[in-house]
Structures are given as structure tokens and as C-alpha cells.
Amino acid sequence: MVSLARAERKAARLVKGNFDMDELYDQLDSLREYVQELSAGMGKSASRQFGRARGLAADAARDAEETMKDNLAASLILALGLGIAVGYFLRRGTE
């Protein structure tokens, strides 16, 4: 880990003299606050979007369940066909 004194010396060499370290610290503090606000805002936005996506997925699952119940015979035939196809490919892959 880099020490603070070493970092200050490097920064002082880069600016060669007429740079105020207090101004640098103030800029770093304001940058830190900005990044914290930005990350908090993004977290809130992501949380809202996740809740919205979860609600849409739950609605889609309910719709799919209702459709399966309404078309029980077709659902059973489809499930049987998919089971046979998956079983065939699994068996074929192990040979």
C-alpha cells in the first residue's frame, strides 16, 4: 500500500511547486461525495428495476400456469415430448 506522504511527494513533483495540497484534498473530498451520491442513486435505481422485473416475471409465470391449466392435454403432450427429446440427447451424449 502506498503511504500518504509518498503520494504527496509524487504529486508535488508532478506539479512542481505552486500547487495547494488543501485544494487537492478539497477536490478529492468533493469527488468522493459525488461518487457516493452516484452509487447511492444507482443502487436505488437498480433496486426499483429489480422489483419491476420480479413483478413482470411473476405475472408471466402466473399467465403461463393459467394457460397450462386451460390447455391441460396440450401441456402434457408437450411435456412428454420435451422429456423424450431431452432424454434422447442426454443418452446420446453419454455414449
Secondary structure as the mmCIF struct_conf table of DSSP 4:
data_model
#
loop_
_struct_conf.conf_type_id
_struct_conf.id
_struct_conf.beg_label_comp_id
_struct_conf.beg_label_asym_id
_struct_conf.beg_label_seq_id
_struct_conf.end_label_comp_id
_struct_conf.end_label_asym_id
_struct_conf.end_label_seq_id
HELX_RH_AL_P HELX_RH_AL_P1 LEU A 4 VAL A 15
TURN_TY1_P TURN_TY1_P1 LYS A 16 GLY A 17
HELX_RH_AL_P HELX_RH_AL_P2 MET A 21 ASP A 70
TURN_TY1_P TURN_TY1_P2 ASN A 71 ASN A 71
HELX_RH_AL_P HELX_RH_AL_P3 LEU A 72 THR A 94
#
